[in-house]
Amino acid sequence: MHDQAAGLRQWAQLNQRTLLLFGAAPEAQLAQQALERWHRQGQRWVGDPARWRVRAVDKYHQDLAQSRWGIWVGNDLGAFERAFNTLSLLHDYGGPGQVLALHSGLPQEGLLSNLREAAQRYLGMRLLLINET
């Protein structure tokens, strides 16, 4: 029996973008929602959010050379500490030099800008922030 959808599945896999999210599995769904929100706001680089595969990984993940990394930044009192500790772990394990900050729509002033500055100053890491519209 011939599988007519095999070619379509192969094409979809080749055209899928993977974002490794250094964190817990529930945060991957929140990160996917952030990509969808940015797409609705006109962030053209996102493209079709359905093409993104957000995959939560931990410090034991072997492919630290992967090109697209992100972290989830919460909006509670412990958010800065958790996010900076996550960035520190990535740094300590030889992770990427730049990481996308995914969040629920936080303004850049305050938490996100402080986190970006700390990542650059103490870890030599570039934290990418997306302008919300």
N, C-alpha and C positions, 0 to 999 in steps of 0.2 A: 504494500500500500504506500502510495506517495504522499508525503507530508507537504501540502501546498503552503503552509505557513512557515516552514523552516527558513526560507529565504528572508521573509519579513522579520523573523526573530533574530536572525543573524545580522541583518541590517540595523535593527534596533540596538543590539548589543554594541555594534561598532560605533554607533552614533550617540552612545550614552556617555555622559560625563560623570565621573565619580568624585565626590568630595568626601575625604576622610575626616570625620569629626572625632577629635580626641576627647572622648567623654562617654557618658552612659547612653544606652540604647534609647531611652525615652527622649533624650535631647535631639536625636536624629530626626524625629518627627517635627519637633519645634524648629529645627534648622530648615527642614523642607518647607515649612510654612513661611519662614523668613524669605526664602528664595521666591516663593509664590508672591509674597507681598511686594518684594522689590521688582518683580516682573510687572505687576499691576501698576507700580509707580513709574514705569517707563525705563527701568534699568536694562538697557539693551543687551548688555553682556550676559545677562542671565539666559536669554533665549527662552525656549520652551521649558518651564520648570519640570515638566513630566520627563524630560530627558536626563534630569539630574538624579543620581543615585547617591543618597547621603548614607554613609556607612560609619557607624560608631565603632571605634577601635580603642584599645587600651595600650599601655606602655609596652606590652609584649608583641605588638604588631611589628612584623618584620620589614615591611616595605616603607621605611621612612623617607625614601627618595621620591615617593609619589608627589606629583606636582601641586595638587589642590588639597590644602589642609584648612580646617576651620575649628573653632572652639565655640561653644555656646556660652554666652554671657547672660546670666540671670539678672533680675532686677530687685533682689532682696538685699538685706544688710550684709550678707556674707559673699555677695557676688564678686567683688574685687578680689578678695583673698582666694576664692576658688579658681577664678579665671587666671590669676597670676601664678598660682601653684600649678595649674595645668600647663601654662606656657613654660614654666620652669622645668617641669618633667619632660616636655617636648625638647627643650634645649639640652637637658642633661643626657637624653638618649640620642643625641645627634640628629634631631628632627629638622624641619624646614626653617629657612631664614625668614619666611613670611607666612602669616596665618590670617585667614579671614575671620573677623569677629561677627558671629551671627547672634541676633538678639530679637527681642519682641517689639522693637520700635523705639529704643532708647534714643534720647538726643545725644549728639556727639560731645556736648559740653558735660563736664563732670566725670562720671564713671568711665565712659569709653575713652575720653581723651587722657585721663589719668592712667588708665591701663596701657594705652598706646605709648605714652611717655615712659612708663616704668619698664615695659617690654624692651623698648629701644635702649634705654639707659643701662639697665641691669643685665639684660640678656642679649643685647645686640640683635634683637628680633624685630621685624617690621610687622605691626598689627594693622591689617587693612580694614578701614572703616568705610561703610557705604553711606553716602548722604541720603537721608530720608527726605521725601518731598511732602 
